Amino acid sequence: MSSQPFEKESRKGSAGTLPLSETTTETGSMRTLSTPISLEADDEPDWPQSWRAYACLLGCFFLMFNSWGLVNAYGTWSSYYVGNSLRGVDQLELNLIGSTQSFLVLLFSNPVGRLLDAGYSRVVIGCGTLLVPFGLFILSVVHPSNVGAIASFGPIWATQGLVVGLGMGTFFVSSSQVATTWFPKRRGLAVGYVACGASVAGVVYPTMLRYLIDSLGFNDAVRCVAGLTSITCIYSFIFCTPDPAHDHHEPKRWRALRTWFDTEAFHNKAWCWFTAAVAFMFFGFYPIFFNLEEWASVRGFGTRKTSGGDASNGPLQTFWLLAIMNGASTVGRMLLAHFSDKVGALNMHIVSQFVSSLLTLILWTLAGSETDAIAFCVVFGVFSGMVIGLPPASVGNILNCTYTTADTRHLAKKKLGHWTGMMYTFAAIPALTGPVISGHLITKYNTYITVQMWSGTNLMLSFACMLVARWYLPCANGQSAPSEIARVFGKHEAPVTEKGKGNEIDTGSPEALSQAPTRVPSITPSRQASMDRPDSPERMV
């Protein structure tokens, strides 16, 4: 008798009986699946506690400041060239300098992103820190110092377009990819703040350049700009380092195709259509920035300094229009930083792209006064900030909808830099040819309605491609876009109700759960099969 209680006590909590073994096994499996995810979500603070995170964020802001910021400011350089040292050069060639910069920034997005994933951020950023200031200093040497002298196009393109563009190509992807390693729970906000660097530079550089040209001359003004880029680039080189806890994965073979191009992306219809949308966007986006000042000068909405140094009595210098547009762009980038995670990055991108295309086709073409020109710069600037800043977040949106299971969810974070880099690399050729084509249209037809139609049409085509990409993604409730549209318009209501009843039968009782595979074969297996299909909106691979 004395042994029986002892036996009961010794068996208590053991796996000796069936109920206890079932409980233990279930708890262990649940712990295995849920603990890493829940702990990762709970242990990470909303905001980093280290000062290095915020020093890195400012450094990444400067990286964007010295990459797309210089591209956004090129319209002021072009306006000076066409009225002074390159006044006999075709508009096509003038646009080629700025388009070469944007081409190189996008072309190197994929290899730079891959090198950052492998842990070479210091080398990548160091190359840009040398090239960008060096190219600007050399530009001040090759440009003639005499006011009114004609410069040679080749050296200016080689220094400002090629050398500076190569340096800027190392900064663009680095800015967002390094910053997000410190802000795992505030990725959208961090990228939005970093993106503001481009629009702030679009205000600082044109204003700085114009006033310094008036007081010091072009060459010394360029040296001052190069000095500012040197200081900000050195700061970025020192403080732009990834979070030490961030995992780097160096490829087994650098020469393998999959090292540089994730072929899985090409089977994802949403990503392919969105890449086409970004390509059309770059066809039409930067021709607006590159030709805005010349359009305002020709239409009489602003004045610019000529080689003689005299300006008309116009109330506004044209560089202020570009500064206003870039300043308004800062507002758009801040809006995307705060709201893209709430309304969906791709949804926000589609709306802003549509509005931008309408503004270009209607408001810009119908602008008949200086007030209209300023209104266009302000409103288009707000939406253009979202248009140019949202592609990385939209790719992240596509990845999150693609990898939805517990086993594959980590791939959405791992592939973000790679898929974003590939997307930008495919947009490099449109970024190079778009401004050149628009410049040729201006020269051939001698009117700026050509560039307005060119830019507006391409932005509208980009909007259409984004809609198709959205079609292949699920809605917030998990339903596919076609199913949700059918539900909104009152179609297929019976199948949805049946499905709900089927789910009730599946989970209503232990008996139903135990017999689910045999009692409801038309629901559970078919749903699983649909999730495994490559074309399924819920899981696109």
PATITOR-690226 format. One record per residue (C-alpha): residue number from 0; x, y, z. Coordinates in steps of 0.5 Angstrom, whole numbers, plus 500, padded with zeros to 3 digits. Last residue first. Layout:
REC    k   c1   c2   c3
REC  NUM    X    Y    Z
...
% end
This chain:
REC    k   c1   c2   c3
REC  540  513  566  389
REC  539  506  568  390
REC  538  503  566  396
REC  537  496  569  398
REC  536  495  572  391
REC  535  496  565  388
REC  534  500  565  381
REC  533  505  560  384
REC  532  500  555  387
REC  531  501  553  394
REC  530  496  557  397
REC  529  491  554  392
REC  528  493  547  394
REC  527  492  549  401
REC  526  485  552  400
REC  525  483  546  396
REC  524  485  541  402
REC  523  481  545  407
REC  522  475  546  403
REC  521  472  540  399
REC  520  475  535  403
REC  519  470  537  409
REC  518  468  530  412
REC  517  475  526  411
REC  516  480  531  413
REC  515  476  534  418
REC  514  474  528  422
REC  513  478  529  428
REC  512  477  537  428
REC  511  469  535  427
REC  510  469  530  433
REC  509  473  535  437
REC  508  468  540  436
REC  507  466  547  432
REC  506  473  548  429
REC  505  472  545  422
REC  504  464  545  422
REC  503  465  553  423
REC  502  470  553  418
REC  501  465  550  413
REC  500  460  555  415
REC  499  464  560  413
REC  498  466  557  407
REC  497  459  556  405
REC  496  457  564  407
REC  495  463  566  402
REC  494  460  561  397
REC  493  453  564  397
REC  492  456  571  397
REC  491  459  570  390
REC  490  457  577  387
REC  489  455  583  391
REC  488  459  589  388
REC  487  464  589  394
REC  486  464  581  395
REC  485  466  581  387
REC  484  472  586  389
REC  483  474  582  395
REC  482  475  576  390
REC  481  478  579  385
REC  480  483  582  390
REC  479  485  576  393
REC  478  482  575  400
REC  477  487  575  406
REC  476  483  581  410
REC  475  488  586  408
REC  474  487  585  401
REC  473  491  579  397
REC  472  496  581  392
REC  471  496  580  384
REC  470  491  585  383
REC  469  496  590  386
REC  468  501  589  381
REC  467  496  590  376
REC  466  494  597  379
REC  465  502  599  379
REC  464  502  597  372
REC  463  497  602  371
REC  462  500  608  375
REC  461  507  607  371
REC  460  503  608  365
REC  459  500  614  368
REC  458  507  617  370
REC  457  509  615  363
REC  456  504  619  360
REC  455  505  625  364
REC  454  512  625  363
REC  453  512  625  355
REC  452  506  630  355
REC  451  509  635  359
REC  450  516  634  355
REC  449  512  635  349
REC  448  509  641  351
REC  447  515  644  352
REC  446  516  647  345
REC  445  521  648  340
REC  444  519  641  336
REC  443  526  638  335
REC  442  529  641  341
REC  441  524  640  346
REC  440  523  633  344
REC  439  531  631  344
REC  438  531  634  351
REC  437  525  629  353
REC  436  528  623  350
REC  435  535  625  354
REC  434  531  626  360
REC  433  528  619  359
REC  432  534  615  356
REC  431  538  615  363
REC  430  533  613  368
REC  429  529  609  363
REC  428  536  605  363
REC  427  537  605  370
REC  426  530  602  372
REC  425  532  595  371
REC  424  537  596  376
REC  423  532  599  381
REC  422  528  593  381
REC  421  534  589  382
REC  420  536  593  388
REC  419  529  592  391
REC  418  529  585  390
REC  417  536  584  394
REC  416  535  589  399
REC  415  528  586  401
REC  414  530  579  401
REC  413  532  577  408
REC  412  526  581  411
REC  411  521  577  407
REC  410  525  571  407
REC  409  524  571  415
REC  408  516  569  413
REC  407  518  563  410
REC  406  517  558  415
REC  405  512  561  419
REC  404  508  562  413
REC  403  506  569  409
REC  402  512  570  404
REC  401  509  573  398
REC  400  504  578  402
REC  399  510  581  406
REC  398  515  581  400
REC  397  510  585  396
REC  396  509  590  402
REC  395  517  590  402
REC  394  517  592  395
REC  393  512  597  396
REC  392  517  600  402
REC  391  523  600  397
REC  390  519  604  392
REC  389  516  609  396
REC  388  521  615  396
REC  387  520  617  389
REC  386  512  617  389
REC  385  512  620  396
REC  384  516  626  395
REC  383  513  627  388
REC  382  506  627  391
REC  381  508  633  395
REC  380  512  636  390
REC  379  507  636  385
REC  378  502  640  390
REC  377  508  646  391
REC  376  511  646  384
REC  375  504  646  381
REC  374  502  652  385
REC  373  508  656  384
REC  372  507  655  376
REC  371  500  657  377
REC  370  502  663  381
REC  369  507  665  376
REC  368  502  665  370
REC  367  499  660  365
REC  366  499  653  368
REC  365  495  649  363
REC  364  500  644  362
REC  363  503  643  369
REC  362  496  643  372
REC  361  493  638  367
REC  360  498  632  364
REC  359  503  633  370
REC  358  498  634  376
REC  357  494  628  373
REC  356  500  624  373
REC  355  502  626  380
REC  354  495  624  382
REC  353  495  617  379
REC  352  502  616  382
REC  351  500  618  389
REC  350  494  614  389
REC  349  498  608  387
REC  348  504  609  392
REC  347  499  609  398
REC  346  496  603  396
REC  345  503  600  395
REC  344  505  602  402
REC  343  499  600  406
REC  342  495  604  409
REC  341  498  604  416
REC  340  505  602  414
REC  339  505  608  409
REC  338  502  613  414
REC  337  508  616  418
REC  336  514  615  413
REC  335  510  616  407
REC  334  507  623  410
REC  333  514  625  412
REC  332  516  624  404
REC  331  511  628  402
REC  330  512  634  406
REC  329  520  633  404
REC  328  517  634  397
REC  327  514  641  398
REC  326  522  643  399
REC  325  524  640  393
REC  324  518  643  389
REC  323  520  650  392
REC  322  527  649  391
REC  321  526  648  384
REC  320  521  654  383
REC  319  526  658  387
REC  318  532  656  381
REC  317  527  660  376
REC  316  529  667  379
REC  315  522  671  381
REC  314  519  677  381
REC  313  521  679  373
REC  312  525  685  372
REC  311  530  682  368
REC  310  537  679  370
REC  309  543  682  368
REC  308  550  678  370
REC  307  552  678  363
REC  306  553  671  362
REC  305  546  670  364
REC  304  542  670  371
REC  303  535  667  371
REC  302  528  669  370
REC  301  522  667  372
REC  300  515  666  370
REC  299  516  668  363
REC  298  514  662  359
REC  297  521  661  357
REC  296  524  662  364
REC  295  519  657  367
REC  294  520  652  362
REC  293  528  653  363
REC  292  527  652  370
REC  291  523  646  370
REC  290  527  642  365
REC  289  531  637  369
REC  288  526  636  375
REC  287  520  635  370
REC  286  525  630  366
REC  285  526  627  372
REC  284  520  623  373
REC  283  518  621  366
REC  282  522  615  364
REC  281  523  614  371
REC  280  516  612  373
REC  279  516  608  367
REC  278  521  603  370
REC  277  518  604  377
REC  276  512  601  374
REC  275  515  595  370
REC  274  518  593  377
REC  273  511  593  380
REC  272  509  589  374
REC  271  515  584  375
REC  270  514  584  383
REC  269  507  583  383
REC  268  508  577  378
REC  267  513  573  382
REC  266  516  568  378
REC  265  522  573  376
REC  264  523  574  384
REC  263  525  567  384
REC  262  531  568  380
REC  261  534  572  385
REC  260  540  576  381
REC  259  547  578  384
REC  258  548  571  388
REC  257  543  567  383
REC  256  548  568  377
REC  255  554  565  381
REC  254  560  569  380
REC  253  561  571  388
REC  252  560  563  390
REC  251  559  561  397
REC  250  555  568  398
REC  249  556  572  404
REC  248  551  573  409
REC  247  551  578  414
REC  246  546  578  420
REC  245  545  585  424
REC  244  547  584  431
REC  243  553  589  430
REC  242  547  594  427
REC  241  550  597  421
REC  240  555  602  420
REC  239  554  609  418
REC  238  558  613  423
REC  237  565  614  420
REC  236  563  614  413
REC  235  557  618  414
REC  234  561  624  417
REC  233  566  624  412
REC  232  561  624  407
REC  231  557  630  410
REC  230  564  634  411
REC  229  566  632  403
REC  228  559  634  401
REC  227  560  641  404
REC  226  567  642  401
REC  225  564  640  394
REC  224  559  645  394
REC  223  564  651  396
REC  222  568  648  391
REC  221  562  649  386
REC  220  561  656  388
REC  219  569  658  387
REC  218  568  655  380
REC  217  562  659  378
REC  216  563  666  381
REC  215  564  668  388
REC  214  558  673  390
REC  213  553  671  384
REC  212  555  664  384
REC  211  555  663  391
REC  210  548  665  391
REC  209  546  661  386
REC  208  550  655  388
REC  207  547  655  395
REC  206  540  656  393
REC  205  540  650  388
REC  204  544  646  393
REC  203  540  647  400
REC  202  533  646  397
REC  201  534  639  393
REC  200  539  637  399
REC  199  533  638  403
REC  198  529  633  398
REC  197  534  628  398
REC  196  535  628  405
REC  195  528  627  406
REC  194  529  620  404
REC  193  533  618  410
REC  192  527  620  415
REC  191  522  616  411
REC  190  527  610  411
REC  189  527  611  418
REC  188  519  611  419
REC  187  518  605  414
REC  186  523  601  418
REC  185  520  603  425
REC  184  520  596  429
REC  183  527  593  426
REC  182  530  600  427
REC  181  538  599  427
REC  180  538  595  421
REC  179  534  599  417
REC  178  539  605  417
REC  177  544  601  413
REC  176  539  599  408
REC  175  536  606  407
REC  174  542  610  406
REC  173  547  604  403
REC  172  542  603  397
REC  171  543  611  395
REC  170  550  612  397
REC  169  554  607  392
REC  168  551  610  386
REC  167  553  617  388
REC  166  560  616  388
REC  165  559  613  380
REC  164  555  619  379
REC  163  560  624  381
REC  162  565  621  377
REC  161  561  620  371
REC  160  556  626  370
REC  159  559  631  374
REC  158  567  629  372
REC  157  566  626  365
REC  156  560  630  363
REC  155  564  637  365
REC  154  570  634  361
REC  153  566  632  355
REC  152  562  639  354
REC  151  567  644  353
REC  150  566  650  356
REC  149  565  657  353
REC  148  567  663  356
REC  147  562  668  359
REC  146  565  669  365
REC  145  573  667  365
REC  144  574  661  370
REC  143  573  655  365
REC  142  570  649  368
REC  141  576  643  368
REC  140  578  645  375
REC  139  571  647  378
REC  138  569  640  375
REC  137  575  637  379
REC  136  573  639  385
REC  135  566  636  384
REC  134  569  629  382
REC  133  573  629  388
REC  132  567  631  393
REC  131  563  625  390
REC  130  569  620  389
REC  129  572  619  395
REC  128  566  619  400
REC  127  563  614  395
REC  126  568  609  395
REC  125  568  609  403
REC  124  561  608  403
REC  123  562  601  399
REC  122  568  599  403
REC  121  565  601  410
REC  120  559  597  408
REC  119  562  591  406
REC  118  558  586  410
REC  117  555  581  405
REC  116  548  584  405
REC  115  552  591  404
REC  114  555  587  398
REC  113  549  585  395
REC  112  546  592  396
REC  111  551  595  392
REC  110  551  590  386
REC  109  543  591  386
REC  108  543  599  386
REC  107  549  600  382
REC  106  545  601  376
REC  105  540  606  379
REC  104  545  611  382
REC  103  549  610  375
REC  102  543  612  371
REC  101  541  618  376
REC  100  548  621  375
REC   99  548  619  367
REC   98  541  623  367
REC   97  543  629  370
REC   96  549  630  365
REC   95  545  627  359
REC   94  540  633  360
REC   93  545  638  358
REC   92  546  633  352
REC   91  539  633  350
REC   90  538  641  351
REC   89  543  642  345
REC   88  549  646  347
REC   87  551  653  345
REC   86  549  656  352
REC   85  554  651  355
REC   84  558  656  359
REC   83  553  661  360
REC   82  545  661  360
REC   81  545  653  358
REC   80  550  652  363
REC   79  546  656  369
REC   78  540  652  368
REC   77  543  646  367
REC   76  546  647  374
REC   75  540  649  377
REC   74  536  643  374
REC   73  541  638  377
REC   72  539  640  384
REC   71  534  633  384
REC   70  540  629  382
REC   69  545  632  388
REC   68  539  630  393
REC   67  539  623  390
REC   66  546  622  392
REC   65  549  627  397
REC   64  543  628  401
REC   63  541  621  401
REC   62  548  619  404
REC   61  547  625  409
REC   60  540  622  411
REC   59  544  615  412
REC   58  549  619  417
REC   57  543  622  421
REC   56  540  615  422
REC   55  547  612  424
REC   54  548  618  429
REC   53  541  616  431
REC   52  543  608  432
REC   51  549  610  435
REC   50  546  613  441
REC   49  544  606  443
REC   48  537  605  446
REC   47  533  603  439
REC   46  526  605  439
REC   45  520  600  439
REC   44  524  596  443
REC   43  526  589  441
REC   42  524  583  446
REC   41  517  583  445
REC   40  517  581  437
REC   39  523  577  437
REC   38  520  573  443
REC   37  514  572  440
REC   36  517  570  433
REC   35  522  565  437
REC   34  517  562  442
REC   33  512  561  437
REC   32  514  554  433
REC   31  518  551  438
REC   30  513  553  444
REC   29  507  550  440
REC   28  511  544  439
REC   27  513  543  446
REC   26  506  545  449
REC   25  503  540  444
REC   24  507  534  446
REC   23  507  535  453
REC   22  499  535  453
REC   21  499  529  449
REC   20  504  525  454
REC   19  499  527  460
REC   18  493  525  456
REC   17  496  518  454
REC   16  499  516  461
REC   15  507  515  463
REC   14  509  522  460
REC   13  511  524  467
REC   12  508  530  471
REC   11  505  525  476
REC   10  508  518  475
REC    9  513  519  481
REC    8  507  521  486
REC    7  503  516  483
REC    6  508  511  485
REC    5  510  513  492
REC    4  502  513  493
REC    3  502  506  491
REC    2  508  504  495
REC    1  506  505  501
REC    0  500  500  500
% end
